[in-house]
């Protein structure tokens, strides 16, 4: 079994560009917040193996490098 | 009592360090860091500033909220350029929505279209160069980026008829951004009067285009279309009279920053020729047999990416990022009081030897620093440049097209190509002449 994946985002740095949502809509959603910056919300914190590549692409193409992927056990 | 940052030597009564800062901001700031370290205090007239250097310091600043460290307060000199009600001339909650609208104009589905526009412009530009020749590439790339930007922003028709005037008006806007304008952007100087006339004329020609679009309808693939369709969060449309300001803002952010980066890239390709064969192989295999370079291929093109990354490390076009302190800001036992200005400098940040060993050496193979706050050509945090992906796409498109055809050589001695700062944006010295030769 490959280790499971956990997705983390650093909201201090997110500008809500939405490239992550474009790469992996199963995992990320960008939410508009009146009076604040739009920001990402992680809707699937521990994505299955089948979404590993999409999660990687989201992290790689995030303009602000907000997304980190952790391998757990 | 809390510690204070160390003050940079050489302050003069009344003006402080203004004169030395004015002569070459990047060199002054580098001296300040080398003399004082992580925190260096300096004075521009009555304005007290603290330069903060290093990944930890940058992170602390980039994580601070707008309400504590204000970008808007520091950039009020941009208000006469972008216009009242736009960016830092608008309340914070509106400005955030305007940034979001700008970033919508740069989304991936739009970028695919821009990539094609840029490729076409580069082809037209390089047609007729022949097998070999010599050009001033600072001038050339400025003209090219003016055409690509105008085309992506305002569409093909506007690009065909108004590019020259657009460029001249921009020149007048940029000429008014001087270190003196930071202290008083509303002075009586002739450059400010010329700026205001240029801004009024831009309002006119962009408004004409907006009216024509509203009259004729239809969908256009450019950024202007995004502004025409944009709505604020309360459902009201972005008012037509704000559209010129949005255009001026996005153009301003992306014009000379990108063209100067492209100029430095071409100089370094000529000066650091040993790295060129690997880049050419990569581009040749991405292009295949004369096929169009796809958006996907442009997105990840590692050798060229690393080369441009190293250009941006040594020659970041924006040398100072400023934040006005609204509430006391504490960093490692030092308190920077409300009223001071914090300065972060990508130029200095990228020359910290603990992060970038032997910093003046051009080396695209150097390992990426651990911290995302070490390399900051586009700034960082929630105020990071929203056009960063577009800027890289543009520069990469230019060099994929050029390097598949030509090689470049220096005309002058290598050390004569220097960083200069006639305005607040860093660029290569001119003349910036290079020879080109068609690849075998």
Interface residues (C-beta under 8 A of the other chain):
Chain A: X12 X13 X14 X15 X16 X17 X18 X19 X22 X32 X34 X35 X36 X37 X38 X61 X63 X64 X65
Chain B: X62 X63 X93 X96 X99 X100 X103 X107 X108 X233 X234 X299 X372 X380 X381 X382 X384 X386 X388 X389
